[in-house]
Amino acid sequence: MHQSPTLPRPLVLGSTSKYRRELLARLQFPFEVAAPHVDETPQPEESPRDLALRLALAKARAVAEQYPGAVVIGSDQVADLDGQPLGKPGSHERATQQLKAMSGKTVIFQTAVAVVCQETGFEAVDLAAVEVKFRPLQAAEIERYLLAEQPYDCAGSAKSEGLGISLLEAIQSDDPTALVGLPLIRTCQMLRAAGLVLP
């Protein structure tokens, strides 16, 4: 279907993450949400950074196939501990292991975002790295935190926008929303490049 040049292209967030949905809503631009069906298994020897970039683009492309006239956002976050990827823990036991491993260390949250429009051939991908220093954590603190917030759907097992901030010593980033899951500064740059008018 031919899109009228006077009408903005529809915007689609290729993610089921409620955190990304809340962040994108800040831009006050109407958008739809679609689930990207992408295999997220890391490839052999793939760095956390490369994994995040590959998956963000794969998610955007997968959803763009369903919405060829839309501008589609895909995003992925991988927590990088000494070069090893930490995904979403999915359980209390795995979250405990992750937080014990991160105690007293600096973890880099590699948050990638991709914007794709199949109809125009537009494609861009970028990454915002966030350095997060965890303070030394006692076993009882980890247990209390996990029972209170249950962050089992978050890469790295801690929600910085919630109680998880109490586990941290410092955060360094040039795109502060990246840690929550969608680097909005980079996203805005790409959406403007794709032809959307913001604000």
Secondary structure, DSSP 8 states (H G I E B T S, - for coil): ----TTS---EEE----HHHHHHHHTT---EEE----------TT--HHHHHHHHHHHHHHHHHHH-TTSEEEEEEEEEEETTEEE----SHHHHHHHHHHHTTSEEEEEEEEEEEETTTTEEEEEEEEEEEEE----HHHHHHHHHHH--TTSTTS--TTTGGGGGEEEEE-SSGGGGGT--HHHHHHHHHHTT----
